[in-house]
Amino acid sequence: MAEASAPSSADPAPKVCPHFHAAVELIGKRWSGAILAALADGPSRFGELKQGVPGMSDRLLSQRLRELEAAGMVERSVASGAPVRVTYALTEKGAELQPALGELRTWGRRWKAAG
């Protein structure tokens, strides 16, 4: 078998697309992808999200929702009344990510089953 040659110093180093890197950093934060996946089923209240993504603290859920809202992926709606109803939903930007998350879910199931 031929030995793989080491890249020469003249070869440019491979570069990661900055847009890809930013996207992976956003959805790769602990719980962010799970929150986006949970919201794929439709708008949810805070308590419903907490049940849909078990194991996450209230503080961390609040923080991740704020980050996803700031990134334009999630929108927060407040309906007046007693009690005030706050719901979270995917924006168009967040919804566009769902096919990729679905593929990631399929990949995860396949490789988790493989061991």
GURO-325131 format. One record per residue (C-alpha): x, y, z; residue in one letter. Coordinates in nm, 4 decimals, decimal comma, m for minus. Each point is the difference from the previous one (the first is absolute). Layout:
{u=X | v=Y | w=Z | rest=A}
...
//
This chain:
{u=0,0000 | v=0,0000 | w=0,0000 | rest=M}
{u=0,1159 | v=0,3473 | w=m0,0754 | rest=A}
{u=0,0813 | v=0,2182 | w=0,2955 | rest=E}
{u=m0,2039 | v=0,3182 | w=0,0375 | rest=A}
{u=0,2178 | v=0,2990 | w=m0,0500 | rest=S}
{u=0,0018 | v=0,2801 | w=0,2515 | rest=A}
{u=m0,1243 | v=0,3321 | w=m0,1322 | rest=P}
{u=0,2815 | v=0,2267 | w=m0,1073 | rest=S}
{u=0,0476 | v=0,3366 | w=0,1612 | rest=S}
{u=m0,1100 | v=0,1576 | w=m0,3299 | rest=A}
{u=m0,3452 | v=m0,1651 | w=0,0233 | rest=D}
{u=m0,2604 | v=0,2326 | w=0,1475 | rest=P}
{u=m0,1618 | v=m0,1281 | w=0,3162 | rest=A}
{u=m0,3621 | v=m0,1065 | w=m0,0421 | rest=P}
{u=m0,2381 | v=0,2708 | w=0,1149 | rest=K}
{u=m0,3416 | v=m0,0386 | w=0,1577 | rest=V}
{u=m0,2712 | v=0,2220 | w=m0,1445 | rest=C}
{u=m0,0675 | v=0,2720 | w=0,2593 | rest=P}
{u=m0,3753 | v=m0,0234 | w=m0,0642 | rest=H}
{u=0,0021 | v=m0,3744 | w=0,0657 | rest=F}
{u=0,2073 | v=0,0523 | w=0,3127 | rest=H}
{u=m0,2377 | v=0,2660 | w=0,1360 | rest=A}
{u=m0,3043 | v=m0,2220 | w=m0,0665 | rest=A}
{u=0,1554 | v=m0,3033 | w=0,1690 | rest=V}
{u=0,1065 | v=0,2079 | w=0,2990 | rest=E}
{u=m0,3547 | v=0,1332 | w=0,0410 | rest=L}
{u=m0,1905 | v=m0,3276 | w=m0,0259 | rest=I}
{u=0,2816 | v=m0,2004 | w=0,1547 | rest=G}
{u=m0,0293 | v=0,1761 | w=0,3345 | rest=K}
{u=m0,1301 | v=m0,2353 | w=0,2637 | rest=R}
{u=m0,3801 | v=m0,0288 | w=m0,0292 | rest=W}
{u=m0,0414 | v=0,2459 | w=m0,2908 | rest=S}
{u=m0,0560 | v=m0,2678 | w=m0,2628 | rest=G}
{u=m0,2440 | v=m0,1812 | w=0,2277 | rest=A}
{u=m0,1988 | v=0,3205 | w=0,0561 | rest=I}
{u=m0,0179 | v=0,0648 | w=m0,3743 | rest=L}
{u=m0,1103 | v=m0,3586 | w=m0,0593 | rest=A}
{u=m0,2693 | v=0,0283 | w=0,2688 | rest=A}
{u=m0,1331 | v=0,3202 | w=m0,1571 | rest=L}
{u=m0,0282 | v=m0,1748 | w=m0,3380 | rest=A}
{u=m0,3315 | v=m0,1422 | w=0,1236 | rest=D}
{u=m0,1403 | v=0,3512 | w=0,0428 | rest=G}
{u=m0,0036 | v=0,2852 | w=0,2508 | rest=P}
{u=0,0550 | v=m0,0990 | w=0,3627 | rest=S}
{u=m0,0164 | v=0,1590 | w=0,3390 | rest=R}
{u=0,3019 | v=m0,0070 | w=0,2305 | rest=F}
{u=m0,1336 | v=m0,2913 | w=0,2086 | rest=G}
{u=m0,0775 | v=m0,2040 | w=m0,3104 | rest=E}
{u=0,3547 | v=0,0509 | w=m0,1276 | rest=L}
{u=0,1375 | v=m0,0998 | w=0,3383 | rest=K}
{u=m0,1962 | v=m0,3264 | w=m0,0185 | rest=Q}
{u=0,0980 | v=m0,0542 | w=m0,3639 | rest=G}
{u=0,3699 | v=0,0409 | w=0,0762 | rest=V}
{u=0,0387 | v=m0,1715 | w=0,3385 | rest=P}
{u=0,3085 | v=0,0493 | w=0,2128 | rest=G}
{u=0,0457 | v=0,3695 | w=m0,0724 | rest=M}
{u=m0,0191 | v=0,2600 | w=0,2768 | rest=S}
{u=m0,2413 | v=0,2926 | w=m0,0218 | rest=D}
{u=0,2935 | v=0,2402 | w=m0,0030 | rest=R}
{u=0,1715 | v=m0,1728 | w=m0,2905 | rest=L}
{u=m0,3246 | v=m0,0301 | w=m0,1980 | rest=L}
{u=m0,0593 | v=0,3745 | w=0,0459 | rest=S}
{u=0,3558 | v=0,0783 | w=m0,1064 | rest=Q}
{u=m0,0143 | v=m0,2197 | w=m0,3123 | rest=R}
{u=m0,3389 | v=0,1413 | w=m0,1002 | rest=L}
{u=0,1398 | v=0,3540 | w=0,0283 | rest=R}
{u=0,3038 | v=m0,0974 | w=m0,2108 | rest=E}
{u=m0,2159 | v=m0,1642 | w=m0,2665 | rest=L}
{u=m0,2303 | v=0,3019 | w=0,0006 | rest=E}
{u=0,2978 | v=0,2361 | w=m0,0404 | rest=A}
{u=0,1206 | v=m0,2129 | w=m0,2932 | rest=A}
{u=m0,3404 | v=0,0358 | w=m0,1669 | rest=G}
{u=m0,0842 | v=m0,3707 | w=0,0250 | rest=M}
{u=m0,2733 | v=0,0179 | w=0,2660 | rest=V}
{u=m0,2655 | v=0,2607 | w=0,0676 | rest=E}
{u=m0,1596 | v=0,0689 | w=0,3360 | rest=R}
{u=m0,3651 | v=0,1044 | w=0,0094 | rest=S}
{u=m0,1751 | v=0,1391 | w=0,3052 | rest=V}
{u=m0,3798 | v=m0,0141 | w=0,0206 | rest=A}
{u=m0,1490 | v=0,2267 | w=0,2625 | rest=S}
{u=m0,2446 | v=m0,1313 | w=0,2511 | rest=G}
{u=0,0062 | v=m0,1699 | w=0,3326 | rest=A}
{u=0,2294 | v=m0,1796 | w=0,0040 | rest=P}
{u=0,2211 | v=0,1413 | w=m0,2749 | rest=V}
{u=0,0657 | v=m0,2657 | w=m0,2654 | rest=R}
{u=0,3473 | v=m0,0084 | w=m0,1509 | rest=V}
{u=0,0592 | v=m0,2280 | w=m0,2956 | rest=T}
{u=0,3078 | v=m0,0753 | w=m0,2046 | rest=Y}
{u=m0,0029 | v=m0,0909 | w=m0,3680 | rest=A}
{u=0,2460 | v=m0,0474 | w=m0,2803 | rest=L}
{u=0,0488 | v=0,2930 | w=m0,2333 | rest=T}
{u=0,0340 | v=m0,0575 | w=m0,3729 | rest=E}
{u=0,3758 | v=m0,0166 | w=0,0538 | rest=K}
{u=m0,0393 | v=m0,2655 | w=0,2715 | rest=G}
{u=m0,2496 | v=m0,1994 | w=m0,2047 | rest=A}
{u=0,2401 | v=m0,0112 | w=m0,2955 | rest=E}
{u=0,2415 | v=m0,1942 | w=0,2185 | rest=L}
{u=m0,2463 | v=m0,2850 | w=0,0607 | rest=Q}
{u=0,0972 | v=m0,2156 | w=m0,3023 | rest=P}
{u=0,3635 | v=0,0052 | w=0,1156 | rest=A}
{u=m0,1018 | v=m0,0870 | w=0,3573 | rest=L}
{u=m0,2122 | v=m0,2846 | w=m0,1367 | rest=G}
{u=0,3010 | v=m0,1371 | w=m0,1875 | rest=E}
{u=0,2102 | v=0,0314 | w=0,3149 | rest=L}
{u=m0,2692 | v=m0,1868 | w=0,1972 | rest=R}
{u=0,0014 | v=m0,2802 | w=m0,2614 | rest=T}
{u=0,3790 | v=m0,0175 | w=0,0081 | rest=W}
{u=0,0013 | v=m0,0093 | w=0,3812 | rest=G}
{u=m0,2533 | v=m0,2839 | w=0,0110 | rest=R}
{u=0,1945 | v=m0,2021 | w=m0,2546 | rest=R}
{u=0,3370 | v=0,0397 | w=0,1737 | rest=W}
{u=m0,1308 | v=m0,0354 | w=0,3538 | rest=K}
{u=m0,1571 | v=m0,3320 | w=m0,1021 | rest=A}
{u=0,3320 | v=m0,1018 | w=m0,1558 | rest=A}
{u=0,1664 | v=0,0419 | w=0,3382 | rest=G}
//
